[in-house]
Amino acid sequence: MDLSKIPHIVLLIVTMASCLGVGIAKNSFSKNVSSTQRGYQIFNMVSSAICALVILAYSGFKLDGSIYSLIIGALFGIVTAIAAIFNLAAVSIGPLSYTTVIISSSTVITAISGLFFGEIPSIPQWIGIAFMMVCIVLATKKKEDDRNKKTSVKWLVFSFLAAIFTAGVGLLQKVHQESDHSDELSLMLFIAFIVSTLFSFVLYLISLKKDPPIFAQKNGSKKKAAILLGALLFVVGIAIALNNIINLYLVGVMKSAVFFPIINGGHLILSTLAGLLLFKEKLTAKQWIGIIFGIAATFLLCF
């Protein structure tokens, strides 16, 4: 498929819809199926394997390329797997809407990292960094119950770690697309998701020692639940593949000032609406103010 023949607006709609679908699936899985390490690894392992197959098919089963793309792809795969695991862990104990806001703070890391390359953040970016800090301060709920306080802090830590590794994914995308090997997109992504699959498989084997099975043996429903989960992961794998293929292409052909506000801001708003409408999440007035600051920060950080 030649993406250059498809209007950018169509590609943007497809990639945002794919990203939103993955987010909804992760939230549903972690809250309704499993919130254990074994569950996280199964989700990432199977969806990554399906994603790799979709990318292989997209390439026409031809993966010619360089050692450079192999190395970047392997790093990309590990970082992507870790980001996905922390993302799942965060949404399992926190709201999808606010978790998405915190993970969007990865843009702060990207903006500050420019200092190491001689790039000085613009005035809007500095304001965006300040706004994101306000968003994060307003994130946690204050409750009398000590257990809930501990859970809120745990959620915030998982969200921060997801943001850090999500920033790493973005930086690796940029590094590859700015190189002389930017046309080796399929090879880089295929290696990335094969490595992600293997990485999660190793962690899955480790989790077997302490985590219970993700399905309970009740009324013969185990087989049906496994089939439904398999179908969900198949769809998620396709969505992740579409999201990565399109984003890598658009990063190279669109201006950052156009691409990142649409992708980051659009995903943030859609995820917030999904959390409120689909999962009936309830936020405090303080958290609503935080979300407003987070959305504004995401847009400002892209200019």
Protein Blocks (a to p, Z undefined) as FASTA:
>chain_A
ZZklpcfklmmmmmmmmmmmmmmmmmmmmmmmoccfklmmmmmmmmmmmmmmmmmmmnoo
pacddfklmmmmmmmmmmmmmmmmmmmmmmmmmcfklmmmmmmmmmmmmmmmmmmnopac
dfklmmmmmmmmmmmmmmpccdfblklmmmmmmmmmmmmmmmmmmmmmmmmmmmmmmmmk
lmmmmmmmmmmmmmmmmmmmmmmmmmmmmpccfbdceehlmmmmmmmmmmmmmmmmmmmm
mmmmmmmmmmmmpcfklmmmmmmmmmmmmmmmmmmmmnopacdfklmmmmmmmmmmmmmm
mZZ
